[in-house]
Amino acid sequence: MKARVHVMLKRGVLDPQGEAIRHALGAMGFQGVEGVRQGKVIELDLADGVTEAEVTEMCEKLLANTVIESYSIEMG
């Protein structure tokens, strides 16, 4: 089974990488990009029987800094 974890900075947390991407897109001539939030995707290959609750625990303990980041989990 696979799980995909999407981790993003919470709203209101400064995102310097996102701002650098927005600026670079403007410099390359792409107009209309008003904001960029940059995050990460973590794909996990899981043994049968691993539950979403266990993946949530992984996120809380290691995969996301829950003080400044939010996450969502896709199981399947």
C-alpha positions as CSV (number, residue, x, y, z in Angstrom):
1,M,0.0,0.0,0.0
2,K,1.1,3.6,-0.6
3,A,0.5,6.8,1.3
4,R,1.2,10.2,0.1
5,V,1.7,13.0,2.6
6,H,1.4,16.7,1.4
7,V,3.2,19.1,3.8
8,M,2.8,22.9,3.4
9,L,3.6,25.9,5.5
10,K,0.6,27.2,7.4
11,R,-1.0,30.3,6.2
12,G,0.6,33.4,7.7
13,V,4.0,31.7,7.9
14,L,6.6,33.4,5.8
15,D,7.5,31.3,2.7
16,P,10.8,32.6,1.3
17,Q,11.1,29.8,-1.3
18,G,7.6,30.4,-2.5
19,E,8.4,34.1,-2.8
20,A,11.6,33.4,-4.7
21,I,9.6,31.2,-7.2
22,R,7.0,33.9,-7.7
23,H,9.7,36.5,-8.3
24,A,11.6,34.2,-10.7
25,L,8.4,33.5,-12.7
26,G,7.8,37.2,-13.0
27,A,11.4,37.8,-14.2
28,M,10.8,35.1,-16.8
29,G,7.8,37.0,-18.2
30,F,5.0,35.0,-16.6
31,Q,2.5,37.5,-15.6
32,G,-0.4,37.1,-13.2
33,V,1.2,34.9,-10.5
34,E,0.3,36.8,-7.3
35,G,1.5,34.2,-4.8
36,V,3.3,30.9,-4.5
37,R,3.3,28.5,-1.6
38,Q,6.0,25.9,-1.8
39,G,5.7,22.5,0.0
40,K,6.8,18.9,-0.2
41,V,5.2,15.5,-1.0
42,I,6.4,12.4,0.8
43,E,5.5,9.0,-0.7
44,L,5.6,6.1,1.7
45,D,5.5,2.4,0.6
46,L,3.7,0.7,3.5
47,A,3.4,-2.9,4.5
48,D,-0.2,-4.4,4.6
49,G,-1.9,-3.5,7.8
50,V,-0.3,0.0,8.3
51,T,-3.2,2.3,9.2
52,E,-3.8,5.9,8.5
53,A,-3.6,6.5,12.2
54,E,0.0,5.2,12.1
55,V,0.8,7.5,9.2
56,T,-0.7,10.4,11.1
57,E,1.6,9.6,14.0
58,M,4.6,9.6,11.6
59,C,3.6,13.0,10.4
60,E,3.2,14.3,14.0
61,K,6.5,13.0,15.1
62,L,8.8,13.4,12.1
63,L,7.4,14.2,8.7
64,A,5.9,17.6,9.5
65,N,6.8,20.4,11.9
66,T,3.3,20.9,13.1
67,V,4.1,24.3,14.7
68,I,4.5,25.9,11.3
69,E,3.4,23.2,8.8
70,S,0.1,21.5,8.0
71,Y,-0.3,18.2,6.3
72,S,-2.8,16.0,4.5
73,I,-2.6,12.2,3.9
74,E,-3.8,10.2,0.9
75,M,-3.9,6.5,1.4
76,G,-4.3,4.0,-1.4
